[in-house]
Amino acid sequence: MGSTQRAAVTGIGESPIGKTPEMDSINLYASACLEAVDDAGLEKADIDGLVTGYSLVDPKLMHSTVVADYLGLNLTYNESLRLGGATPFVGVCHAANAVRQGQCENVVVAFGDNRRTGFAKGDDGVSSLATEVGHPEFENPFGPLVPSMYALIAQKHMATYGTTAAELATVAVACREHASMRGAGQHTERIDVDDVLSSGLISSPLHKLECALISDCAGAVVVSSADAAKKTRDPVELAGYGEGHGSEYIHRRDDLLETPAAASGTTAFEMAGRTPDDVDVAQLYDCFTITPLLLLEDLGFCEKGESGSFVRERGITTDGELPVNTHGGELSYAGAGVFHILEAARQIRGDAAETQVDADLALAHGVGGVLSTNATLLMEAW
């Protein structure tokens, strides 16, 4: 691609994670943003774009404007997104478009919240999340929560393709192995399949250790134009990206096992001129263990229905065929998909410490809602 069309991830940063009662959501956002700017070798004055997510604990009408004001940024591009876990991934897509079109030079994309301490307070705004995802007439009155909806999808996958509970659990075990190897994240103690299957059912067939963590945390990345990237420390090429969007409501799906990842992945691979066979490491959204299985299929790493055997036989740990979530993912590192983007950049930079693999092309993929919104990012050396 020509230099005027290139975009790069030039800085990454994260706040403290886990339980941080001394920091509200804006503090977490600010901490991650400032670290990302510093990591890029830039100053706040160099930042002319900002994309943020939202807070369930402390909602703001114009969230990105509040964060920009708190940081003292002077922006020519400013956007808040609310697309669930896909928010930072779509944010990177939008930031890349903005710098390629010349709207700005350096955009910070940030996502996070203080949900672990916020949920504990029992605020009405936080507890409303339970009924925010489902349809107000045709789903919520019957009581399904988010885990139940993903459990329904997992049951369909098991019934259709013979996927086993042990294969689902293997995803959680692999994520924990990576967090343990790295020695970082919310949970680092090793687990095995039996630990997962004995951790207590949340919604059959999903157990406690198969559900994403709830965390206080925030992560941020700087996306820069080609010219601006030359002035940064260690840029990573954003080689391809794509979005895919489906129905927000599960009862409107034609097929519970088909996701918009097929569309977002196709767009990203075509833009990069690459194929799934070229990917060396994948950071796949893992709100529940069924999610990476569906993504392995719809992103083209295996045929439909073969993801269970893929994780069991071909392997998703650092010594497997396709290392997945080498930081520990949402199941072990922290309950926010933004860290998948940071980890993809680290792998290309060679900064992934004990879980570093030989990575020429890294993929990061995010999901919002109940598989409703998907976004795929591909990164390679600058």
C-alpha positions as a Markdown table, in Angstrom:
| # | Residue | x | y | z |
|---|---|---|---|---|
| 1 | Met | 0.0 | 0.0 | 0.0 |
| 2 | Gly | 1.2 | 3.6 | -0.7 |
| 3 | Ser | 2.7 | 5.6 | 2.2 |
| 4 | Thr | -0.3 | 8.0 | 2.2 |
| 5 | Gln | -2.6 | 5.1 | 2.9 |
| 6 | Arg | -0.7 | 3.5 | 5.7 |
| 7 | Ala | -1.6 | 3.7 | 9.4 |
| 8 | Ala | 0.3 | 2.3 | 12.4 |
| 9 | Val | -0.2 | 1.4 | 16.0 |
| 10 | Thr | 2.6 | 3.5 | 17.6 |
| 11 | Gly | 1.9 | 3.4 | 21.3 |
| 12 | Ile | 0.2 | 1.1 | 23.8 |
| 13 | Gly | -0.7 | 1.7 | 27.4 |
| 14 | Glu | -2.7 | 0.2 | 30.2 |
| 15 | Ser | -4.0 | 1.3 | 33.7 |
| 16 | Pro | -3.7 | -0.8 | 36.8 |
| 17 | Ile | -6.0 | -3.8 | 36.5 |
| 18 | Gly | -8.0 | -5.9 | 38.9 |
| 19 | Lys | -9.5 | -4.0 | 41.8 |
| 20 | Thr | -8.6 | -0.3 | 42.0 |
| 21 | Pro | -11.1 | 1.4 | 44.3 |
| 22 | Glu | -9.0 | 4.5 | 44.4 |
| 23 | Met | -9.5 | 5.1 | 40.6 |
| 24 | Asp | -12.7 | 6.0 | 38.9 |
| 25 | Ser | -13.3 | 5.3 | 35.2 |
| 26 | Ile | -11.9 | 8.6 | 34.0 |
| 27 | Asn | -8.8 | 8.0 | 36.1 |
| 28 | Leu | -8.4 | 4.6 | 34.5 |
| 29 | Tyr | -8.8 | 6.0 | 31.0 |
| 30 | Ala | -6.3 | 8.8 | 31.7 |
| 31 | Ser | -3.7 | 6.4 | 33.0 |
| 32 | Ala | -3.9 | 4.2 | 30.0 |
| 33 | Cys | -3.9 | 7.1 | 27.5 |
| 34 | Leu | -0.9 | 8.8 | 29.0 |
| 35 | Glu | 1.1 | 5.6 | 29.1 |
| 36 | Ala | 0.2 | 5.0 | 25.4 |
| 37 | Val | 1.3 | 8.5 | 24.4 |
| 38 | Asp | 4.6 | 8.1 | 26.4 |
| 39 | Asp | 5.2 | 4.6 | 24.9 |
| 40 | Ala | 4.9 | 6.2 | 21.4 |
| 41 | Gly | 7.5 | 8.8 | 22.3 |
| 42 | Leu | 5.0 | 11.5 | 21.8 |
| 43 | Glu | 3.7 | 14.4 | 23.9 |
| 44 | Lys | 0.1 | 15.3 | 24.6 |
| 45 | Ala | 0.4 | 18.2 | 22.2 |
| 46 | Asp | 1.0 | 15.6 | 19.4 |
| 47 | Ile | -2.4 | 14.0 | 20.0 |
| 48 | Asp | -5.2 | 15.5 | 17.8 |
| 49 | Gly | -7.7 | 12.7 | 17.8 |
| 50 | Leu | -9.4 | 10.7 | 20.5 |
| 51 | Val | -11.8 | 7.7 | 20.4 |
| 52 | Thr | -13.2 | 6.4 | 23.7 |
| 53 | Gly | -15.8 | 3.9 | 24.8 |
| 54 | Tyr | -18.1 | 4.5 | 27.7 |
| 55 | Ser | -18.6 | 3.8 | 31.4 |
| 56 | Leu | -21.5 | 1.8 | 32.9 |
| 57 | Val | -20.4 | 2.9 | 36.4 |
| 58 | Asp | -20.2 | 6.6 | 35.6 |
| 59 | Pro | -22.0 | 7.4 | 32.4 |
| 60 | Lys | -21.2 | 10.5 | 30.5 |
| 61 | Leu | -23.3 | 12.0 | 27.7 |
| 62 | Met | -20.1 | 13.0 | 25.7 |
| 63 | His | -17.6 | 10.6 | 27.1 |
| 64 | Ser | -14.7 | 11.3 | 24.8 |
| 65 | Thr | -15.1 | 15.0 | 25.3 |
| 66 | Val | -14.9 | 14.6 | 29.1 |
| 67 | Val | -11.8 | 12.4 | 28.8 |
| 68 | Ala | -10.2 | 14.9 | 26.4 |
| 69 | Asp | -10.9 | 17.8 | 28.8 |
| 70 | Tyr | -9.5 | 15.8 | 31.7 |
| 71 | Leu | -6.3 | 15.2 | 29.7 |
| 72 | Gly | -6.1 | 18.7 | 28.3 |
| 73 | Leu | -6.1 | 17.6 | 24.6 |
| 74 | Asn | -6.7 | 19.9 | 21.7 |
| 75 | Leu | -8.5 | 17.7 | 19.1 |
| 76 | Thr | -9.6 | 17.8 | 15.5 |
| 77 | Tyr | -11.2 | 14.4 | 15.7 |
| 78 | Asn | -13.3 | 13.3 | 18.6 |
| 79 | Glu | -15.6 | 10.2 | 18.9 |
| 80 | Ser | -17.3 | 8.1 | 21.6 |
| 81 | Leu | -18.5 | 4.6 | 20.7 |
| 82 | Arg | -20.8 | 2.2 | 22.5 |
| 83 | Leu | -20.5 | -1.2 | 20.8 |
| 84 | Gly | -19.8 | -3.4 | 23.8 |
| 85 | Gly | -16.6 | -5.3 | 23.7 |
| 86 | Ala | -16.0 | -4.5 | 20.1 |
| 87 | Thr | -15.7 | -0.8 | 20.9 |
| 88 | Pro | -11.9 | -0.4 | 20.9 |
| 89 | Phe | -11.5 | -2.6 | 17.9 |
| 90 | Val | -14.0 | -0.6 | 15.9 |
| 91 | Gly | -12.3 | 2.5 | 17.4 |
| 92 | Val | -9.0 | 1.5 | 15.8 |
| 93 | Cys | -10.8 | 1.0 | 12.5 |
| 94 | His | -12.2 | 4.5 | 12.7 |
| 95 | Ala | -8.9 | 6.0 | 13.9 |
| 96 | Ala | -7.1 | 4.4 | 10.9 |
| 97 | Asn | -9.6 | 5.9 | 8.5 |
| 98 | Ala | -9.3 | 9.3 | 10.1 |
| 99 | Val | -5.5 | 9.4 | 9.8 |
| 100 | Arg | -5.5 | 8.0 | 6.3 |
| 101 | Gln | -8.0 | 10.7 | 5.2 |
| 102 | Gly | -5.8 | 13.4 | 6.8 |
| 103 | Gln | -8.3 | 14.4 | 9.5 |
| 104 | Cys | -5.6 | 14.0 | 12.1 |
| 105 | Glu | -2.1 | 12.6 | 12.8 |
| 106 | Asn | -2.2 | 10.8 | 16.1 |
| 107 | Val | -5.4 | 9.3 | 17.5 |
| 108 | Val | -5.6 | 7.7 | 21.0 |
| 109 | Val | -8.2 | 4.9 | 21.2 |
| 110 | Ala | -9.1 | 3.9 | 24.7 |
| 111 | Phe | -11.6 | 1.6 | 26.5 |
| 112 | Gly | -12.2 | 0.6 | 30.1 |
| 113 | Asp | -14.3 | 1.0 | 33.2 |
| 114 | Asn | -14.2 | 0.4 | 36.9 |
| 115 | Arg | -16.8 | -2.3 | 36.8 |
| 116 | Arg | -15.3 | -4.6 | 39.5 |
| 117 | Thr | -15.7 | -1.9 | 42.2 |
| 118 | Gly | -18.7 | -0.3 | 40.5 |
| 119 | Phe | -20.7 | -3.5 | 40.3 |
| 120 | Ala | -20.0 | -4.1 | 44.0 |
| 121 | Lys | -21.8 | -0.8 | 44.8 |
| 122 | Gly | -25.0 | -2.1 | 43.2 |
| 123 | Asp | -25.8 | 1.2 | 41.4 |
| 124 | Asp | -28.9 | 1.1 | 39.4 |
| 125 | Gly | -27.0 | 2.2 | 36.3 |
| 126 | Val | -24.7 | -0.8 | 36.6 |
| 127 | Ser | -27.3 | -3.4 | 37.4 |
| 128 | Ser | -29.3 | -2.3 | 34.4 |
| 129 | Leu | -26.6 | -4.0 | 32.2 |
| 130 | Ala | -28.4 | -7.3 | 32.9 |
| 131 | Thr | -31.4 | -6.2 | 30.9 |
| 132 | Glu | -29.6 | -3.8 | 28.5 |
| 133 | Val | -28.5 | -6.5 | 26.0 |
| 134 | Gly | -31.7 | -8.4 | 25.4 |
| 135 | His | -34.8 | -7.3 | 23.5 |
| 136 | Pro | -37.2 | -5.5 | 25.9 |
| 137 | Glu | -40.3 | -7.4 | 24.7 |
| 138 | Phe | -39.2 | -10.7 | 23.4 |
| 139 | Glu | -36.1 | -11.6 | 25.5 |
| 140 | Asn | -35.8 | -9.7 | 28.8 |
| 141 | Pro | -39.3 | -10.6 | 30.1 |
| 142 | Phe | -38.2 | -14.3 | 30.1 |
| 143 | Gly | -35.1 | -13.6 | 32.2 |
| 144 | Pro | -32.1 | -14.6 | 30.2 |
| 145 | Leu | -28.9 | -12.8 | 31.1 |
| 146 | Val | -25.8 | -12.5 | 28.9 |
| 147 | Pro | -24.2 | -15.8 | 30.0 |
| 148 | Ser | -27.5 | -17.6 | 29.2 |
| 149 | Met | -27.5 | -16.3 | 25.7 |
| 150 | Tyr | -23.9 | -17.5 | 25.1 |
| 151 | Ala | -24.8 | -20.8 | 26.8 |
| 152 | Leu | -27.6 | -21.2 | 24.3 |
| 153 | Ile | -25.1 | -20.8 | 21.5 |
| 154 | Ala | -22.7 | -23.2 | 23.1 |
| 155 | Gln | -25.5 | -25.8 | 23.4 |
| 156 | Lys | -26.3 | -25.4 | 19.8 |
| 157 | His | -22.6 | -25.9 | 18.8 |
| 158 | Met | -22.4 | -29.0 | 21.0 |
| 159 | Ala | -25.6 | -30.5 | 19.6 |
| 160 | Thr | -24.8 | -29.7 | 16.0 |
| 161 | Tyr | -21.1 | -30.6 | 15.8 |
| 162 | Gly | -20.5 | -32.8 | 18.9 |
| 163 | Thr | -18.3 | -30.2 | 20.6 |
| 164 | Thr | -17.5 | -31.4 | 24.1 |
| 165 | Ala | -17.5 | -29.6 | 27.5 |
| 166 | Ala | -13.8 | -30.5 | 27.8 |
| 167 | Glu | -13.0 | -28.8 | 24.5 |
| 168 | Leu | -14.7 | -25.6 | 25.7 |
| 169 | Ala | -12.8 | -25.8 | 28.9 |
| 170 | Thr | -9.5 | -26.2 | 26.9 |
| 171 | Val | -9.9 | -22.5 | 25.9 |
| 172 | Ala | -9.9 | -21.4 | 29.5 |
| 173 | Val | -6.9 | -23.6 | 30.4 |
| 174 | Ala | -4.9 | -22.2 | 27.5 |
| 175 | Cys | -5.6 | -18.6 | 28.5 |
| 176 | Arg | -4.6 | -19.3 | 32.1 |
| 177 | Glu | -1.4 | -21.1 | 31.0 |
| 178 | His | -0.4 | -17.9 | 29.1 |
| 179 | Ala | -1.2 | -15.7 | 32.1 |
| 180 | Ser | 0.8 | -17.9 | 34.3 |
| 181 | Met | 3.8 | -17.9 | 31.9 |
| 182 | Arg | 3.6 | -14.2 | 31.7 |
| 183 | Gly | 3.1 | -13.8 | 35.5 |
| 184 | Ala | 0.8 | -10.9 | 34.9 |
| 185 | Gly | -2.9 | -10.4 | 35.0 |
| 186 | Gln | -5.8 | -10.9 | 37.4 |
| 187 | His | -5.4 | -14.7 | 37.7 |
| 188 | Thr | -2.1 | -16.5 | 37.1 |
| 189 | Glu | -2.5 | -19.8 | 39.0 |
| 190 | Arg | -2.6 | -22.7 | 36.5 |
| 191 | Ile | -5.7 | -24.7 | 36.0 |
| 192 | Asp | -6.7 | -27.9 | 34.1 |
| 193 | Val | -9.8 | -29.1 | 32.4 |
| 194 | Asp | -11.1 | -30.7 | 35.6 |
| 195 | Asp | -10.7 | -27.4 | 37.5 |
| 196 | Val | -12.8 | -25.7 | 34.9 |
| 197 | Leu | -15.6 | -28.3 | 34.8 |
| 198 | Ser | -15.8 | -28.4 | 38.6 |
| 199 | Ser | -15.9 | -24.6 | 39.0 |
| 200 | Gly | -19.7 | -24.4 | 39.2 |
| 201 | Leu | -22.2 | -24.0 | 36.4 |
| 202 | Ile | -23.2 | -20.4 | 35.6 |
| 203 | Ser | -25.5 | -21.3 | 32.7 |
| 204 | Ser | -25.2 | -24.8 | 31.2 |
| 205 | Pro | -22.8 | -25.7 | 29.7 |
| 206 | Leu | -20.7 | -22.7 | 30.8 |
| 207 | His | -18.9 | -22.8 | 34.1 |
| 208 | Lys | -17.5 | -20.0 | 36.2 |
| 209 | Leu | -14.0 | -20.3 | 34.8 |
| 210 | Glu | -15.4 | -20.1 | 31.3 |
| 211 | Cys | -16.8 | -16.6 | 31.8 |
| 212 | Ala | -14.8 | -13.4 | 31.5 |
| 213 | Leu | -13.4 | -11.6 | 34.5 |
| 214 | Ile | -15.0 | -8.4 | 35.8 |
| 215 | Ser | -12.2 | -5.9 | 36.2 |
| 216 | Asp | -11.3 | -2.3 | 37.0 |
| 217 | Cys | -9.0 | -1.5 | 34.0 |
| 218 | Ala | -8.4 | 0.5 | 30.9 |
| 219 | Gly | -6.2 | 0.1 | 27.8 |
| 220 | Ala | -5.2 | 2.5 | 25.1 |
| 221 | Val | -3.4 | 2.5 | 21.7 |
| 222 | Val | -2.1 | 5.4 | 19.6 |
| 223 | Val | -3.0 | 5.1 | 15.9 |
| 224 | Ser | -0.8 | 7.3 | 13.7 |
| 225 | Ser | -0.5 | 8.4 | 10.1 |
| 226 | Ala | 2.5 | 7.2 | 8.0 |
| 227 | Asp | 4.3 | 10.5 | 8.4 |
| 228 | Ala | 3.6 | 10.8 | 12.1 |
| 229 | Ala | 4.7 | 7.2 | 12.7 |
| 230 | Lys | 8.2 | 8.0 | 11.5 |
| 231 | Lys | 8.6 | 10.2 | 14.6 |
| 232 | Thr | 7.6 | 7.4 | 17.0 |
| 233 | Arg | 9.6 | 4.8 | 18.8 |
| 234 | Asp | 8.4 | 1.4 | 17.6 |
| 235 | Pro | 5.5 | 1.6 | 15.1 |
| 236 | Val | 3.5 | -1.5 | 14.1 |
| 237 | Glu | 1.8 | -1.6 | 10.7 |
| 238 | Leu | -2.0 | -1.8 | 10.8 |
| 239 | Ala | -2.1 | -3.9 | 7.7 |
| 240 | Gly | -5.8 | -4.6 | 7.5 |
| 241 | Tyr | -9.0 | -4.1 | 9.4 |
| 242 | Gly | -12.7 | -4.7 | 8.9 |
| 243 | Glu | -16.0 | -4.6 | 10.6 |
| 244 | Gly | -19.1 | -6.9 | 10.6 |
| 245 | His | -22.4 | -6.1 | 12.2 |
| 246 | Gly | -25.5 | -8.2 | 12.8 |
| 247 | Ser | -28.7 | -8.1 | 14.8 |
| 248 | Glu | -28.4 | -6.9 | 18.4 |
| 249 | Tyr | -31.0 | -9.4 | 19.5 |
| 250 | Ile | -30.4 | -13.2 | 19.6 |
| 251 | His | -34.0 | -14.1 | 18.7 |
| 252 | Arg | -33.6 | -12.4 | 15.3 |
| 253 | Arg | -30.6 | -14.5 | 14.2 |
| 254 | Asp | -31.1 | -16.8 | 11.2 |
| 255 | Asp | -28.3 | -19.0 | 12.5 |
| 256 | Leu | -26.9 | -18.9 | 16.1 |
| 257 | Leu | -23.6 | -20.3 | 14.9 |
| 258 | Glu | -22.9 | -17.8 | 12.1 |
| 259 | Thr | -21.2 | -14.5 | 13.2 |
| 260 | Pro | -20.3 | -11.2 | 11.5 |
| 261 | Ala | -16.7 | -12.3 | 12.1 |
| 262 | Ala | -16.8 | -13.9 | 8.6 |
| 263 | Ala | -17.4 | -10.4 | 7.1 |
| 264 | Ser | -15.0 | -8.5 | 9.2 |
| 265 | Gly | -12.2 | -11.0 | 8.7 |
| 266 | Thr | -12.7 | -11.2 | 5.0 |
| 267 | Thr | -12.4 | -7.4 | 4.7 |
| 268 | Ala | -9.3 | -7.3 | 6.9 |
| 269 | Phe | -7.5 | -10.1 | 5.1 |
| 270 | Glu | -8.3 | -8.6 | 1.7 |
| 271 | Met | -7.0 | -5.2 | 2.7 |
| 272 | Ala | -3.8 | -6.7 | 4.0 |
| 273 | Gly | -3.4 | -9.1 | 1.1 |
| 274 | Arg | -3.0 | -12.0 | 3.5 |
| 275 | Thr | -4.9 | -15.1 | 4.4 |
| 276 | Pro | -5.7 | -16.9 | 7.7 |
| 277 | Asp | -2.7 | -19.3 | 7.0 |
| 278 | Asp | -0.4 | -16.3 | 7.3 |
| 279 | Val | -1.5 | -15.5 | 10.9 |
| 280 | Asp | 1.1 | -16.5 | 13.5 |
| 281 | Val | -0.7 | -15.5 | 16.7 |
| 282 | Ala | -4.4 | -14.6 | 17.3 |
| 283 | Gln | -5.9 | -12.6 | 20.1 |
| 284 | Leu | -9.6 | -13.7 | 20.0 |
| 285 | Tyr | -12.3 | -12.1 | 22.1 |
| 286 | Asp | -13.1 | -14.6 | 24.9 |
| 287 | Cys | -16.0 | -13.3 | 26.9 |
| 288 | Phe | -17.0 | -17.0 | 27.2 |
| 289 | Thr | -15.2 | -20.1 | 26.0 |
| 290 | Ile | -17.6 | -20.7 | 23.1 |
| 291 | Thr | -16.6 | -17.3 | 21.6 |
| 292 | Pro | -13.1 | -18.2 | 20.4 |
| 293 | Leu | -14.4 | -21.5 | 19.0 |
| 294 | Leu | -16.8 | -19.6 | 16.8 |
| 295 | Leu | -14.2 | -17.1 | 15.8 |
| 296 | Leu | -11.7 | -19.8 | 14.8 |
| 297 | Glu | -14.3 | -21.0 | 12.3 |
| 298 | Asp | -15.7 | -17.8 | 11.0 |
| 299 | Leu | -12.2 | -16.2 | 10.6 |
| 300 | Gly | -11.1 | -19.1 | 8.5 |
| 301 | Phe | -8.7 | -20.9 | 10.7 |
| 302 | Cys | -10.7 | -24.2 | 10.5 |
| 303 | Glu | -13.9 | -25.5 | 8.9 |
| 304 | Lys | -17.3 | -25.0 | 10.5 |
| 305 | Gly | -17.7 | -27.4 | 13.4 |
| 306 | Glu | -14.0 | -28.2 | 13.7 |
| 307 | Ser | -13.0 | -25.7 | 16.3 |
| 308 | Gly | -13.4 | -28.1 | 19.2 |
| 309 | Ser | -10.9 | -30.6 | 17.7 |
| 310 | Phe | -8.7 | -27.6 | 16.6 |
| 311 | Val | -8.1 | -26.5 | 20.2 |
| 312 | Arg | -7.8 | -30.1 | 21.4 |
| 313 | Glu | -5.5 | -31.5 | 18.7 |
| 314 | Arg | -3.8 | -28.7 | 16.9 |
| 315 | Gly | -3.4 | -26.5 | 19.9 |
| 316 | Ile | -3.8 | -22.8 | 20.9 |
| 317 | Thr | -0.9 | -22.4 | 23.4 |
| 318 | Thr | 2.5 | -21.0 | 22.5 |
| 319 | Asp | 3.6 | -24.4 | 21.4 |
| 320 | Gly | 0.5 | -25.1 | 19.4 |
| 321 | Glu | -0.4 | -24.5 | 15.8 |
| 322 | Leu | -2.0 | -21.2 | 16.5 |
| 323 | Pro | -1.2 | -19.5 | 19.8 |
| 324 | Val | -4.4 | -17.7 | 21.1 |
| 325 | Asn | -4.6 | -15.0 | 23.7 |
| 326 | Thr | -1.0 | -15.1 | 24.7 |
| 327 | His | -1.5 | -12.6 | 27.5 |
| 328 | Gly | -4.3 | -14.6 | 29.1 |
| 329 | Gly | -7.3 | -12.9 | 27.5 |
| 330 | Glu | -10.5 | -11.9 | 29.3 |
| 331 | Leu | -10.6 | -15.3 | 31.0 |
| 332 | Ser | -7.4 | -14.7 | 32.9 |
| 333 | Tyr | -5.7 | -11.3 | 32.3 |
| 334 | Ala | -8.5 | -8.7 | 32.6 |
| 335 | Gly | -12.1 | -8.4 | 31.6 |
| 336 | Ala | -11.7 | -6.1 | 28.6 |
| 337 | Gly | -10.9 | -7.0 | 25.0 |
| 338 | Val | -8.8 | -3.9 | 24.5 |
| 339 | Phe | -5.8 | -5.8 | 25.9 |
| 340 | His | -6.1 | -8.2 | 22.9 |
| 341 | Ile | -5.1 | -5.2 | 20.7 |
| 342 | Leu | -2.1 | -4.3 | 23.0 |
| 343 | Glu | -1.0 | -7.9 | 23.0 |
| 344 | Ala | -1.1 | -8.2 | 19.2 |
| 345 | Ala | 1.2 | -5.1 | 19.0 |
| 346 | Arg | 3.5 | -6.6 | 21.6 |
| 347 | Gln | 3.9 | -9.8 | 19.7 |
| 348 | Ile | 4.9 | -7.9 | 16.5 |
| 349 | Arg | 7.3 | -5.7 | 18.5 |
| 350 | Gly | 8.8 | -8.8 | 20.1 |
| 351 | Asp | 7.9 | -7.5 | 23.6 |
| 352 | Ala | 5.6 | -10.4 | 24.8 |
| 353 | Ala | 8.1 | -11.8 | 27.2 |
| 354 | Glu | 7.6 | -15.4 | 28.2 |
| 355 | Thr | 4.8 | -15.9 | 25.7 |
| 356 | Gln | 6.6 | -14.4 | 22.7 |
| 357 | Val | 6.2 | -16.4 | 19.5 |
| 358 | Asp | 7.7 | -15.9 | 16.1 |
| 359 | Ala | 5.1 | -13.5 | 14.9 |
| 360 | Asp | 5.2 | -11.9 | 11.4 |
| 361 | Leu | 1.4 | -11.3 | 11.3 |
| 362 | Ala | -0.8 | -10.9 | 14.4 |
| 363 | Leu | -4.6 | -10.8 | 14.5 |
| 364 | Ala | -6.8 | -9.2 | 17.1 |
| 365 | His | -10.6 | -9.6 | 17.0 |
| 366 | Gly | -13.3 | -8.0 | 19.2 |
| 367 | Val | -17.0 | -8.9 | 19.8 |
| 368 | Gly | -19.8 | -6.7 | 21.1 |
| 369 | Gly | -23.1 | -7.8 | 22.5 |
| 370 | Val | -24.1 | -11.4 | 21.9 |
| 371 | Leu | -21.8 | -11.8 | 18.8 |
| 372 | Ser | -23.6 | -8.7 | 17.3 |
| 373 | Thr | -20.7 | -6.5 | 16.3 |
| 374 | Asn | -17.3 | -7.8 | 15.2 |
| 375 | Ala | -14.1 | -6.1 | 14.2 |
| 376 | Thr | -10.8 | -7.7 | 13.0 |
| 377 | Leu | -7.4 | -6.0 | 13.1 |
| 378 | Leu | -4.2 | -7.4 | 11.4 |
| 379 | Met | -0.8 | -6.1 | 12.4 |
| 380 | Glu | 2.7 | -6.7 | 11.0 |
| 381 | Ala | 6.2 | -5.2 | 11.2 |
| 382 | Trp | 6.4 | -1.5 | 10.0 |
